[in-house]
Amino acid sequence: MNKNFLLVILSALSVMLGGCASTPWTASYEGPTDFRSIRGYSAGQGAATIHPSSNLHRDRRELNRQGYAQLGTTSFNGASPPTAAQLAAFADQLGAHKVLYNPVYLKVAVDASPIVLPHDTPSSNYVPAPLNYAPIAAVFMAKLTTRVGLSMVQLDDATKRRMGTDQALIIDTVVDGSPAHRSDVRPGDILLSVDGRPLRVEAGGDNFGHIVAGQSFVMKLRRGDDTIDKRITLN
C-alpha cells in the first residue's frame, strides 16, 4: 500500500476518534440521548442556549413554569470544566433547548511543596500547592407541548407521616397558561386522585394517560387543611 495513502487514512481515523472521545462530564451524563424522540417535543426552538446558574433548583423550576422539562443531567468533580461551546455542542447533539450550568471554583490545598532558598539551600518550610477544583453540574432541558401543565414530585417523609400515606404527589410547578394554571392548580398542592382513581405514584404524569384532548377530568387536591376538587379541560 502507498505510504502516503496509509498516512492519510491513519490521520482521518485519528480525527474521527478524537471527535468521539468521552469526557468526564459527558461520561457522567444521565438521561435520554435524543430529546427529539420524546412525545410533545417542540421543534423549531433554535440552537441551545447556556444559562449560568448559582441555584439550579430555583432556575430549573422557573424554566419548568415556562414549559421546559428537565430531561438530562450531568455532575462530576474535576479540574477541567467544559466550556460554554462544548456544552452547547453536546446540548445540540441531545436536542436540548436550554442548559443550566453551575461550575463552582474552589482553591483546595492538595499537596505541599518545599521552599527552595537561594543557592539551592533546601528549607524545612513547606507551603500548600493549591489546585483549581470544580464541582460541575448541568441540567439539560427541552420545551415540551404540555397536556396538563404541571410537574410533580413524591412526598417527603414528614408529609407522608402527617398524611398517613405515600400514595400522593406534590405539585412542584405549574406551567403558565396551561390547563392546570387556568383551573387554579398551585405549586404545593398535593394530588390525591384523578377522576376518582387512586394514584400510582411511580407512574407520575402517566396518571393522566387515559384522558384525551378536549376531555375534562377532576383532580382531588389537598391544599393546606382543605380537600378540594379542580376540573381540568385538556387543550
C-alpha positions, 0 to 999 in steps of 0.5 A, spaced: 500 500 500 502 507 498 505 510 504 502 516 503 495 513 502 496 509 509 498 516 512 492 519 510 487 514 512 491 513 519 490 521 520 482 521 518 481 515 523 485 519 528 480 525 527 474 521 527 476 518 534 478 524 537 471 527 535 468 521 539 472 521 545 468 521 552 469 526 557 468 526 564 462 530 564 459 527 558 461 520 561 457 522 567 451 524 563 444 521 565 438 521 561 435 520 554 440 521 548 435 524 543 430 529 546 427 529 539 424 522 540 420 524 546 412 525 545 410 533 545 417 535 543 417 542 540 421 543 534 423 549 531 426 552 538 433 554 535 440 552 537 441 551 545 442 556 549 447 556 556 444 559 562 449 560 568 446 558 574 448 559 582 441 555 584 439 550 579 433 548 583 430 555 583 432 556 575 430 549 573 423 550 576 422 557 573 424 554 566 419 548 568 413 554 569 415 556 562 414 549 559 421 546 559 422 539 562 428 537 565 430 531 561 438 530 562 443 531 567 450 531 568 455 532 575 462 530 576 468 533 580 474 535 576 479 540 574 477 541 567 470 544 566 467 544 559 466 550 556 460 554 554 461 551 546 462 544 548 456 544 552 452 547 547 455 542 542 453 536 546 446 540 548 445 540 540 447 533 539 441 531 545 436 536 542 436 540 548 433 547 548 436 550 554 442 548 559 443 550 566 450 550 568 453 551 575 461 550 575 463 552 582 471 554 583 474 552 589 482 553 591 483 546 595 490 545 598 492 538 595 499 537 596 505 541 599 511 543 596 518 545 599 521 552 599 527 552 595 532 558 598 537 561 594 543 557 592 539 551 592 539 551 600 533 546 601 528 549 607 524 545 612 518 550 610 513 547 606 507 551 603 500 548 600 500 547 592 493 549 591 489 546 585 483 549 581 477 544 583 470 544 580 464 541 582 460 541 575 453 540 574 448 541 568 441 540 567 439 539 560 432 541 558 427 541 552 420 545 551 415 540 551 407 541 548 404 540 555 397 536 556 396 538 563 401 543 565 404 541 571 410 537 574 410 533 580 414 530 585 413 524 591 412 526 598 417 527 603 417 523 609 414 528 614 408 529 609 407 522 608 407 521 616 402 527 617 398 524 611 398 517 613 400 515 606 405 515 600 400 514 595 400 522 593 404 527 589 406 534 590 405 539 585 412 542 584 410 547 578 405 549 574 406 551 567 403 558 565 397 558 561 396 551 561 390 547 563 392 546 570 394 554 571 387 556 568 383 551 573 387 554 579 392 548 580 398 551 585 405 549 586 404 545 593 398 542 592 398 535 593 394 530 588 390 525 591 386 522 585 384 523 578 377 522 576 376 518 582 382 513 581 387 512 586 394 514 584 400 510 582 405 514 584 411 511 580 407 512 574 407 520 575 404 524 569 402 517 566 396 518 571 393 522 566 394 517 560 387 515 559 384 522 558 384 525 551 384 532 548 378 536 549 376 531 555 375 534 562 377 530 568 377 532 576 383 532 580 382 531 588 387 536 591 389 537 598 391 544 599 393 546 606 387 543 611 382 543 605 380 537 600 378 540 594 376 538 587 379 542 580 376 540 573 381 540 568 379 541 560 385 538 556 387 543 550 
